[in-house]
Amino acid sequence: MHYIELLREGERISEIYLCKNKQTLLTKAGKPYEALLLQDKTGTLDAKIWDPGSPGIDDFDKLDYVAVVGEVTSFQGTLQLNVRRVRKAAEGEYDQKDYLPVTKQDIGQMYAELTEYIKKMENPYLKKLASGFFLEDPDFAERFKFHSAAKSVHHGFVGGLLEHTLSVTNICNFFADNYPMLNRDLLICAAMFHDIGKLEELSTFPENAYTDEGQLLGHIMIGAMKVAERIQSIEGFPVKLSNELQHCILAHHGELEYGSPKKPALAEAVALSFADNVDAKLETMKEAFAAVPEEDMSWLGYNRLLDSNIRRTSKPCV
């Protein structure tokens, strides 16, 4: 297979890709053309059909898997594909795992590590709440393992939500080891639940786009509502503990301007917001560095999440 990350200018290819997006636009002369965004597990590629009505250009839609024939060209320093022929690929011609970005970690192992935290919880109410989602609800577990944590910023791949949640939970566990004032069970439980609203905020792959519910409410509010709803079914769940857990979820972005309905008012909420921020930003840098050769020490340009121009750290002299 001609993976997108390996394509080079001048190549003529015949391959199947996922059509992530499709738009009909006009050239400066007013002639219609189609702009496509093709995807496989290694990345995306802009593609153009300059003459949509020509022979060999069959009908297909956004999110179809398409068999394309064309030449790889360069426009303003970026590779794109001039499509000569295209058709919708038939089932059996492709394997979805070749087209969706996937975590490099073992999903089963990560989930086992995450759920191990539940077994160590001492608070019976938090343990029952976490068990109800992560251990006793197979539909939730499968969705959680498959889902991404973002559309594009960080962990935007299959298994991304799990990878991010485990990392944040591990960091919170480190905080609890070093700051005895923290309520470990509350902090760990909040870390596990902090992003569950993303299961409804974002649609599943291959679309991985914001849903109507996600646009209107956002994952923070959705997650807090889901936790509150499940708490109602647990007899005797302390109201104060419920409020504290929901507060941690509502405040986990740290600042109002970053989307948190509340600023952290509990030590556990502060710890969670820092853990979430650390993992999101370091993953963003990791993904940015992965897009260029390891020896490339050039500045990579302004990054919106980091609010800075970034580059790799120089290697120490041996």
BALOBA-1460 file (C-alpha; in Angstrom, 3 decimals):
// residues 318
<rec num="1" residu="m" x="0.000" y="0.000" z="0.000"/>
<rec num="2" residu="h" x="1.161" y="3.535" z="-0.798"/>
<rec num="3" residu="y" x="0.869" y="5.129" z="2.642"/>
<rec num="4" residu="i" x="0.424" y="8.890" z="2.520"/>
<rec num="5" residu="e" x="3.430" y="9.691" z="4.705"/>
<rec num="6" residu="l" x="5.690" y="7.932" z="2.164"/>
<rec num="7" residu="l" x="4.370" y="9.621" z="-0.995"/>
<rec num="8" residu="r" x="6.793" y="11.733" z="-3.004"/>
<rec num="9" residu="e" x="6.341" y="14.360" z="-5.707"/>
<rec num="10" residu="g" x="6.166" y="12.901" z="-9.208"/>
<rec num="11" residu="e" x="4.753" y="9.510" z="-8.223"/>
<rec num="12" residu="r" x="1.785" y="8.083" z="-10.119"/>
<rec num="13" residu="i" x="-0.349" y="6.038" z="-7.760"/>
<rec num="14" residu="s" x="-3.321" y="3.719" z="-7.879"/>
<rec num="15" residu="e" x="-4.574" y="3.213" z="-4.328"/>
<rec num="16" residu="i" x="-7.568" y="3.157" z="-1.998"/>
<rec num="17" residu="y" x="-7.981" y="5.913" z="0.607"/>
<rec num="18" residu="l" x="-10.702" y="7.163" z="2.912"/>
<rec num="19" residu="c" x="-12.351" y="10.308" z="1.546"/>
<rec num="20" residu="k" x="-12.397" y="12.366" z="4.738"/>
<rec num="21" residu="n" x="-13.923" y="15.425" z="3.066"/>
<rec num="22" residu="k" x="-15.304" y="16.465" z="-0.325"/>
<rec num="23" residu="q" x="-16.209" y="19.950" z="-1.569"/>
<rec num="24" residu="t" x="-17.244" y="21.415" z="-4.924"/>
<rec num="25" residu="l" x="-15.437" y="24.714" z="-5.492"/>
<rec num="26" residu="l" x="-14.778" y="27.149" z="-8.351"/>
<rec num="27" residu="t" x="-11.503" y="28.103" z="-9.996"/>
<rec num="28" residu="k" x="-10.703" y="31.782" z="-10.557"/>
<rec num="29" residu="a" x="-12.133" y="31.328" z="-14.038"/>
<rec num="30" residu="g" x="-15.424" y="30.063" z="-12.571"/>
<rec num="31" residu="k" x="-14.937" y="26.435" z="-13.551"/>
<rec num="32" residu="p" x="-16.136" y="23.876" z="-10.954"/>
<rec num="33" residu="y" x="-13.686" y="21.382" z="-9.449"/>
<rec num="34" residu="e" x="-13.766" y="19.016" z="-6.486"/>
<rec num="35" residu="a" x="-11.422" y="19.325" z="-3.511"/>
<rec num="36" residu="l" x="-10.903" y="16.137" z="-1.512"/>
<rec num="37" residu="l" x="-9.136" y="15.291" z="1.712"/>
<rec num="38" residu="l" x="-7.856" y="11.727" z="1.554"/>
<rec num="39" residu="q" x="-6.728" y="9.828" z="4.633"/>
<rec num="40" residu="d" x="-4.972" y="6.690" z="5.741"/>
<rec num="41" residu="k" x="-3.538" y="5.799" z="9.147"/>
<rec num="42" residu="t" x="-0.342" y="7.746" z="8.425"/>
<rec num="43" residu="g" x="-1.897" y="11.096" z="7.561"/>
<rec num="44" residu="t" x="-3.989" y="13.115" z="5.141"/>
<rec num="45" residu="l" x="-3.508" y="14.337" z="1.567"/>
<rec num="46" residu="d" x="-5.242" y="17.113" z="-0.352"/>
<rec num="47" residu="a" x="-6.545" y="15.968" z="-3.730"/>
<rec num="48" residu="k" x="-8.147" y="17.749" z="-6.660"/>
<rec num="49" residu="i" x="-10.492" y="16.565" z="-9.396"/>
<rec num="50" residu="w" x="-10.109" y="19.349" z="-11.935"/>
<rec num="51" residu="d" x="-12.657" y="17.944" z="-14.400"/>
<rec num="52" residu="p" x="-15.436" y="16.242" z="-12.370"/>
<rec num="53" residu="g" x="-17.459" y="15.340" z="-15.477"/>
<rec num="54" residu="s" x="-14.711" y="13.499" z="-17.312"/>
<rec num="55" residu="p" x="-14.779" y="9.723" z="-17.981"/>
<rec num="56" residu="g" x="-13.441" y="7.662" z="-15.080"/>
<rec num="57" residu="i" x="-14.767" y="10.006" z="-12.409"/>
<rec num="58" residu="d" x="-17.537" y="8.002" z="-10.727"/>
<rec num="59" residu="d" x="-19.956" y="9.072" z="-8.003"/>
<rec num="60" residu="f" x="-18.874" y="8.843" z="-4.372"/>
<rec num="61" residu="d" x="-19.525" y="10.682" z="-1.125"/>
<rec num="62" residu="k" x="-17.633" y="12.024" z="1.867"/>
<rec num="63" residu="l" x="-16.509" y="9.197" z="4.204"/>
<rec num="64" residu="d" x="-16.533" y="6.647" z="1.375"/>
<rec num="65" residu="y" x="-13.449" y="4.558" z="0.726"/>
<rec num="66" residu="v" x="-12.348" y="5.450" z="-2.803"/>
<rec num="67" residu="a" x="-10.003" y="3.898" z="-5.334"/>
<rec num="68" residu="v" x="-8.028" y="6.729" z="-6.939"/>
<rec num="69" residu="v" x="-5.529" y="6.993" z="-9.766"/>
<rec num="70" residu="g" x="-3.475" y="10.157" z="-10.049"/>
<rec num="71" residu="e" x="-0.175" y="12.003" z="-9.871"/>
<rec num="72" residu="v" x="1.438" y="13.382" z="-6.723"/>
<rec num="73" residu="t" x="2.346" y="17.040" z="-7.229"/>
<rec num="74" residu="s" x="3.529" y="19.869" z="-5.012"/>
<rec num="75" residu="f" x="1.671" y="23.147" z="-4.478"/>
<rec num="76" residu="q" x="3.170" y="25.865" z="-2.285"/>
<rec num="77" residu="g" x="5.427" y="23.307" z="-0.654"/>
<rec num="78" residu="t" x="2.645" y="20.828" z="0.163"/>
<rec num="79" residu="l" x="1.973" y="17.541" z="-1.620"/>
<rec num="80" residu="q" x="-1.381" y="17.022" z="-3.274"/>
<rec num="81" residu="l" x="-2.896" y="14.509" z="-5.670"/>
<rec num="82" residu="n" x="-4.246" y="15.330" z="-9.109"/>
<rec num="83" residu="v" x="-6.957" y="12.699" z="-9.536"/>
<rec num="84" residu="r" x="-7.416" y="11.179" z="-13.000"/>
<rec num="85" residu="r" x="-9.806" y="8.370" z="-12.103"/>
<rec num="86" residu="v" x="-11.835" y="7.623" z="-8.985"/>
<rec num="87" residu="r" x="-14.556" y="5.206" z="-7.901"/>
<rec num="88" residu="k" x="-16.134" y="4.064" z="-4.668"/>
<rec num="89" residu="a" x="-14.271" y="1.030" z="-3.354"/>
<rec num="90" residu="a" x="-16.242" y="-2.138" z="-2.712"/>
<rec num="91" residu="e" x="-16.330" y="-3.876" z="0.659"/>
<rec num="92" residu="g" x="-13.535" y="-6.397" z="0.821"/>
<rec num="93" residu="e" x="-11.142" y="-4.194" z="-1.140"/>
<rec num="94" residu="y" x="-9.885" y="-2.435" z="1.977"/>
<rec num="95" residu="d" x="-9.227" y="-2.999" z="5.677"/>
<rec num="96" residu="q" x="-10.354" y="-0.158" z="7.946"/>
<rec num="97" residu="k" x="-7.314" y="-0.487" z="10.187"/>
<rec num="98" residu="d" x="-5.154" y="0.815" z="7.318"/>
<rec num="99" residu="y" x="-7.085" y="4.087" z="7.195"/>
<rec num="100" residu="l" x="-7.706" y="5.176" z="10.747"/>
<rec num="101" residu="p" x="-5.006" y="6.693" z="12.965"/>
<rec num="102" residu="v" x="-4.508" y="4.333" z="15.911"/>
<rec num="103" residu="t" x="-2.623" y="4.575" z="19.198"/>
<rec num="104" residu="k" x="0.801" y="2.951" z="19.187"/>
<rec num="105" residu="q" x="0.057" y="1.524" z="22.650"/>
<rec num="106" residu="d" x="-1.684" y="-1.787" z="23.377"/>
<rec num="107" residu="i" x="-5.353" y="-0.917" z="23.968"/>
<rec num="108" residu="g" x="-6.125" y="-3.972" z="26.076"/>
<rec num="109" residu="q" x="-3.092" y="-3.445" z="28.265"/>
<rec num="110" residu="m" x="-3.910" y="0.240" z="28.766"/>
<rec num="111" residu="y" x="-7.503" y="-0.546" z="29.759"/>
<rec num="112" residu="a" x="-6.335" y="-3.184" z="32.233"/>
<rec num="113" residu="e" x="-3.913" y="-0.681" z="33.760"/>
<rec num="114" residu="l" x="-6.642" y="1.951" z="34.037"/>
<rec num="115" residu="t" x="-9.182" y="-0.358" z="35.653"/>
<rec num="116" residu="e" x="-6.563" y="-1.583" z="38.132"/>
<rec num="117" residu="y" x="-6.983" y="1.791" z="39.852"/>
<rec num="118" residu="i" x="-10.622" y="0.916" z="40.596"/>
<rec num="119" residu="k" x="-9.615" y="-2.217" z="42.502"/>
<rec num="120" residu="k" x="-7.414" y="-0.113" z="44.777"/>
<rec num="121" residu="m" x="-10.125" y="2.429" z="45.647"/>
<rec num="122" residu="e" x="-11.147" y="2.431" z="49.312"/>
<rec num="123" residu="n" x="-14.199" y="4.695" z="49.108"/>
<rec num="124" residu="p" x="-17.138" y="2.326" z="48.432"/>
<rec num="125" residu="y" x="-19.234" y="4.933" z="46.613"/>
<rec num="126" residu="l" x="-16.523" y="6.046" z="44.198"/>
<rec num="127" residu="k" x="-15.523" y="2.427" z="43.631"/>
<rec num="128" residu="k" x="-19.113" y="1.470" z="42.823"/>
<rec num="129" residu="l" x="-19.494" y="4.439" z="40.473"/>
<rec num="130" residu="a" x="-16.280" y="3.714" z="38.569"/>
<rec num="131" residu="s" x="-16.985" y="-0.032" z="38.439"/>
<rec num="132" residu="g" x="-20.446" y="0.615" z="37.010"/>
<rec num="133" residu="f" x="-18.927" y="2.347" z="33.993"/>
<rec num="134" residu="f" x="-15.532" y="0.775" z="33.372"/>
<rec num="135" residu="l" x="-16.012" y="-2.816" z="34.629"/>
<rec num="136" residu="e" x="-19.716" y="-3.625" z="34.392"/>
<rec num="137" residu="d" x="-20.791" y="-1.845" z="31.200"/>
<rec num="138" residu="p" x="-19.265" y="-3.649" z="28.177"/>
<rec num="139" residu="d" x="-20.805" y="-1.214" z="25.682"/>
<rec num="140" residu="f" x="-19.227" y="1.745" z="27.488"/>
<rec num="141" residu="a" x="-15.895" y="-0.081" z="27.707"/>
<rec num="142" residu="e" x="-15.767" y="-0.812" z="23.971"/>
<rec num="143" residu="r" x="-16.708" y="2.738" z="23.047"/>
<rec num="144" residu="f" x="-14.161" y="4.151" z="25.496"/>
<rec num="145" residu="k" x="-11.371" y="1.984" z="24.074"/>
<rec num="146" residu="f" x="-12.110" y="2.987" z="20.459"/>
<rec num="147" residu="h" x="-12.834" y="6.705" z="20.828"/>
<rec num="148" residu="s" x="-10.482" y="9.611" z="20.198"/>
<rec num="149" residu="a" x="-9.804" y="12.384" z="22.700"/>
<rec num="150" residu="a" x="-9.965" y="15.212" z="20.162"/>
<rec num="151" residu="k" x="-10.811" y="16.099" z="16.610"/>
<rec num="152" residu="s" x="-7.332" y="17.315" z="15.767"/>
<rec num="153" residu="v" x="-5.408" y="18.911" z="18.659"/>
<rec num="154" residu="h" x="-4.083" y="15.948" z="20.678"/>
<rec num="155" residu="h" x="-4.834" y="12.224" z="20.919"/>
<rec num="156" residu="g" x="-7.026" y="12.460" z="17.808"/>
<rec num="157" residu="f" x="-6.788" y="8.764" z="17.001"/>
<rec num="158" residu="v" x="-8.429" y="5.425" z="17.786"/>
<rec num="159" residu="g" x="-7.639" y="4.693" z="21.427"/>
<rec num="160" residu="g" x="-6.736" y="8.320" z="22.051"/>
<rec num="161" residu="l" x="-9.336" y="8.860" z="24.768"/>
<rec num="162" residu="l" x="-8.073" y="5.812" z="26.664"/>
<rec num="163" residu="e" x="-4.418" y="6.758" z="26.222"/>
<rec num="164" residu="h" x="-5.038" y="10.327" z="27.427"/>
<rec num="165" residu="t" x="-7.194" y="9.213" z="30.365"/>
<rec num="166" residu="l" x="-4.627" y="6.669" z="31.530"/>
<rec num="167" residu="s" x="-1.825" y="9.211" z="31.284"/>
<rec num="168" residu="v" x="-3.805" y="11.823" z="33.244"/>
<rec num="169" residu="t" x="-4.719" y="9.213" z="35.874"/>
<rec num="170" residu="n" x="-1.080" y="8.138" z="36.220"/>
<rec num="171" residu="i" x="-0.017" y="11.757" z="36.707"/>
<rec num="172" residu="c" x="-2.752" y="12.249" z="39.309"/>
<rec num="173" residu="n" x="-1.574" y="9.140" z="41.121"/>
<rec num="174" residu="f" x="1.923" y="10.663" z="41.204"/>
<rec num="175" residu="f" x="0.465" y="13.867" z="42.661"/>
<rec num="176" residu="a" x="-1.351" y="11.878" z="45.334"/>
<rec num="177" residu="d" x="1.910" y="10.120" z="46.261"/>
<rec num="178" residu="n" x="3.683" y="13.441" z="46.722"/>
<rec num="179" residu="y" x="0.920" y="15.568" z="48.258"/>
<rec num="180" residu="p" x="-0.740" y="13.685" z="51.142"/>
<rec num="181" residu="m" x="-3.449" y="16.361" z="51.498"/>
<rec num="182" residu="l" x="-5.008" y="15.081" z="48.268"/>
<rec num="183" residu="n" x="-7.931" y="12.661" z="48.496"/>
<rec num="184" residu="r" x="-6.503" y="9.910" z="46.293"/>
<rec num="185" residu="d" x="-9.793" y="8.142" z="45.530"/>
<rec num="186" residu="l" x="-11.536" y="11.397" z="44.610"/>
<rec num="187" residu="l" x="-8.662" y="12.533" z="42.406"/>
<rec num="188" residu="i" x="-8.237" y="9.174" z="40.653"/>
<rec num="189" residu="c" x="-11.971" y="8.842" z="40.074"/>
<rec num="190" residu="a" x="-12.170" y="12.382" z="38.684"/>
<rec num="191" residu="a" x="-9.229" y="11.655" z="36.374"/>
<rec num="192" residu="m" x="-10.928" y="8.546" z="35.012"/>
<rec num="193" residu="f" x="-14.168" y="10.419" z="34.362"/>
<rec num="194" residu="h" x="-12.881" y="13.838" z="33.333"/>
<rec num="195" residu="d" x="-13.280" y="13.310" z="29.573"/>
<rec num="196" residu="i" x="-16.096" y="10.750" z="29.280"/>
<rec num="197" residu="g" x="-18.260" y="13.485" z="27.756"/>
<rec num="198" residu="k" x="-16.139" y="13.169" z="24.624"/>
<rec num="199" residu="l" x="-18.007" y="9.942" z="23.818"/>
<rec num="200" residu="e" x="-20.949" y="12.187" z="22.921"/>
<rec num="201" residu="e" x="-19.077" y="15.369" z="21.995"/>
<rec num="202" residu="l" x="-17.310" y="13.659" z="19.083"/>
<rec num="203" residu="s" x="-18.717" y="11.177" z="16.607"/>
<rec num="204" residu="t" x="-16.907" y="7.878" z="16.083"/>
<rec num="205" residu="f" x="-14.334" y="7.207" z="13.402"/>
<rec num="206" residu="p" x="-14.026" y="7.579" z="10.504"/>
<rec num="207" residu="e" x="-15.915" y="10.877" z="10.896"/>
<rec num="208" residu="n" x="-14.526" y="11.970" z="14.302"/>
<rec num="209" residu="a" x="-16.334" y="15.331" z="14.131"/>
<rec num="210" residu="y" x="-18.232" y="17.450" z="16.639"/>
<rec num="211" residu="t" x="-21.814" y="16.314" z="17.173"/>
<rec num="212" residu="d" x="-24.760" y="18.643" z="17.683"/>
<rec num="213" residu="e" x="-24.722" y="17.772" z="21.401"/>
<rec num="214" residu="g" x="-21.004" y="18.450" z="21.509"/>
<rec num="215" residu="q" x="-21.368" y="21.847" z="19.866"/>
<rec num="216" residu="l" x="-24.199" y="22.907" z="22.180"/>
<rec num="217" residu="l" x="-22.995" y="21.521" z="25.515"/>
<rec num="218" residu="g" x="-19.336" y="20.465" z="25.242"/>
<rec num="219" residu="h" x="-17.690" y="17.434" z="26.790"/>
<rec num="220" residu="i" x="-17.173" y="18.982" z="30.220"/>
<rec num="221" residu="m" x="-20.863" y="19.589" z="30.813"/>
<rec num="222" residu="i" x="-21.873" y="16.306" z="29.178"/>
<rec num="223" residu="g" x="-19.446" y="14.352" z="31.367"/>
<rec num="224" residu="a" x="-20.580" y="16.003" z="34.600"/>
<rec num="225" residu="m" x="-24.219" y="15.322" z="33.692"/>
<rec num="226" residu="k" x="-23.506" y="11.646" z="32.976"/>
<rec num="227" residu="v" x="-21.746" y="11.194" z="36.303"/>
<rec num="228" residu="a" x="-24.520" y="13.015" z="38.178"/>
<rec num="229" residu="e" x="-27.157" y="10.844" z="36.521"/>
<rec num="230" residu="r" x="-25.397" y="7.600" z="37.474"/>
<rec num="231" residu="i" x="-24.821" y="8.801" z="41.043"/>
<rec num="232" residu="q" x="-28.581" y="9.108" z="41.463"/>
<rec num="233" residu="s" x="-28.832" y="5.316" z="41.095"/>
<rec num="234" residu="i" x="-26.310" y="4.615" z="43.876"/>
<rec num="235" residu="e" x="-28.145" y="4.514" z="47.192"/>
<rec num="236" residu="g" x="-26.625" y="6.643" z="49.925"/>
<rec num="237" residu="f" x="-24.021" y="8.332" z="47.737"/>
<rec num="238" residu="p" x="-22.956" y="11.361" z="49.840"/>
<rec num="239" residu="v" x="-24.153" y="14.656" z="48.371"/>
<rec num="240" residu="k" x="-20.957" y="16.456" z="49.350"/>
<rec num="241" residu="l" x="-18.807" y="13.815" z="47.661"/>
<rec num="242" residu="s" x="-20.993" y="13.990" z="44.563"/>
<rec num="243" residu="n" x="-20.558" y="17.756" z="44.379"/>
<rec num="244" residu="e" x="-16.812" y="17.486" z="44.850"/>
<rec num="245" residu="l" x="-16.443" y="14.921" z="42.073"/>
<rec num="246" residu="q" x="-18.587" y="16.916" z="39.675"/>
<rec num="247" residu="h" x="-16.631" y="20.072" z="40.534"/>
<rec num="248" residu="c" x="-13.371" y="18.380" z="39.575"/>
<rec num="249" residu="i" x="-14.846" y="17.444" z="36.194"/>
<rec num="250" residu="l" x="-16.339" y="20.901" z="35.621"/>
<rec num="251" residu="a" x="-13.058" y="22.637" z="36.506"/>
<rec num="252" residu="h" x="-10.581" y="20.363" z="34.750"/>
<rec num="253" residu="h" x="-9.661" y="22.892" z="32.041"/>
<rec num="254" residu="g" x="-8.483" y="25.191" z="34.800"/>
<rec num="255" residu="e" x="-9.653" y="28.551" z="33.471"/>
<rec num="256" residu="l" x="-13.002" y="29.944" z="32.349"/>
<rec num="257" residu="e" x="-11.495" y="31.107" z="29.051"/>
<rec num="258" residu="y" x="-10.372" y="27.522" z="28.358"/>
<rec num="259" residu="g" x="-13.929" y="26.216" z="28.613"/>
<rec num="260" residu="s" x="-14.233" y="25.280" z="32.284"/>
<rec num="261" residu="p" x="-17.631" y="26.283" z="33.744"/>
<rec num="262" residu="k" x="-15.844" y="26.613" z="37.109"/>
<rec num="263" residu="k" x="-12.300" y="27.438" z="38.200"/>
<rec num="264" residu="p" x="-10.684" y="24.853" z="40.507"/>
<rec num="265" residu="a" x="-11.716" y="25.380" z="44.131"/>
<rec num="266" residu="l" x="-10.479" y="22.059" z="45.560"/>
<rec num="267" residu="a" x="-6.913" y="20.781" z="45.731"/>
<rec num="268" residu="e" x="-7.975" y="17.727" z="43.722"/>
<rec num="269" residu="a" x="-9.465" y="19.950" z="41.011"/>
<rec num="270" residu="v" x="-6.212" y="21.918" z="40.801"/>
<rec num="271" residu="a" x="-4.205" y="18.700" z="40.512"/>
<rec num="272" residu="l" x="-6.512" y="17.298" z="37.821"/>
<rec num="273" residu="s" x="-6.382" y="20.493" z="35.757"/>
<rec num="274" residu="f" x="-2.569" y="20.459" z="35.787"/>
<rec num="275" residu="a" x="-2.421" y="16.745" z="34.924"/>
<rec num="276" residu="d" x="-4.786" y="17.244" z="31.994"/>
<rec num="277" residu="n" x="-2.841" y="20.271" z="30.773"/>
<rec num="278" residu="v" x="0.530" y="18.532" z="31.038"/>
<rec num="279" residu="d" x="-0.568" y="15.492" z="29.056"/>
<rec num="280" residu="a" x="-2.384" y="17.499" z="26.377"/>
<rec num="281" residu="k" x="0.563" y="19.837" z="25.771"/>
<rec num="282" residu="l" x="3.306" y="17.219" z="25.809"/>
<rec num="283" residu="e" x="1.289" y="14.984" z="23.471"/>
<rec num="284" residu="t" x="0.815" y="17.969" z="21.160"/>
<rec num="285" residu="m" x="4.582" y="18.455" z="21.029"/>
<rec num="286" residu="k" x="5.145" y="14.725" z="20.499"/>
<rec num="287" residu="e" x="2.735" y="14.676" z="17.559"/>
<rec num="288" residu="a" x="4.302" y="17.815" z="16.065"/>
<rec num="289" residu="f" x="7.809" y="16.348" z="16.297"/>
<rec num="290" residu="a" x="6.641" y="13.058" z="14.772"/>
<rec num="291" residu="a" x="5.695" y="14.905" z="11.585"/>
<rec num="292" residu="v" x="9.314" y="15.901" z="10.817"/>
<rec num="293" residu="p" x="12.589" y="13.941" z="10.663"/>
<rec num="294" residu="e" x="14.178" y="13.276" z="14.046"/>
<rec num="295" residu="e" x="17.315" y="15.195" z="13.099"/>
<rec num="296" residu="d" x="15.299" y="18.283" z="12.079"/>
<rec num="297" residu="m" x="16.148" y="21.072" z="14.524"/>
<rec num="298" residu="s" x="14.276" y="23.824" z="12.678"/>
<rec num="299" residu="w" x="11.480" y="25.844" z="14.236"/>
<rec num="300" residu="l" x="8.130" y="24.241" z="13.419"/>
<rec num="301" residu="g" x="6.010" y="27.383" z="13.558"/>
<rec num="302" residu="y" x="3.281" y="28.709" z="15.814"/>
<rec num="303" residu="n" x="1.209" y="26.093" z="17.647"/>
<rec num="304" residu="r" x="-2.226" y="27.250" z="18.794"/>
<rec num="305" residu="l" x="-2.499" y="25.004" z="21.865"/>
<rec num="306" residu="l" x="0.996" y="25.854" z="23.060"/>
<rec num="307" residu="d" x="0.707" y="29.512" z="22.011"/>
<rec num="308" residu="s" x="4.331" y="29.418" z="20.891"/>
<rec num="309" residu="n" x="6.703" y="28.595" z="18.078"/>
<rec num="310" residu="i" x="8.328" y="25.235" z="18.889"/>
<rec num="311" residu="r" x="11.350" y="23.099" z="17.988"/>
<rec num="312" residu="r" x="13.110" y="19.978" z="19.200"/>
<rec num="313" residu="t" x="15.634" y="20.138" z="22.013"/>
<rec num="314" residu="s" x="19.244" y="19.778" z="20.858"/>
<rec num="315" residu="k" x="20.873" y="16.429" z="21.575"/>
<rec num="316" residu="p" x="23.697" y="16.480" z="24.127"/>
<rec num="317" residu="c" x="27.223" y="16.203" z="22.761"/>
<rec num="318" residu="v" x="28.821" y="12.825" z="23.448"/>
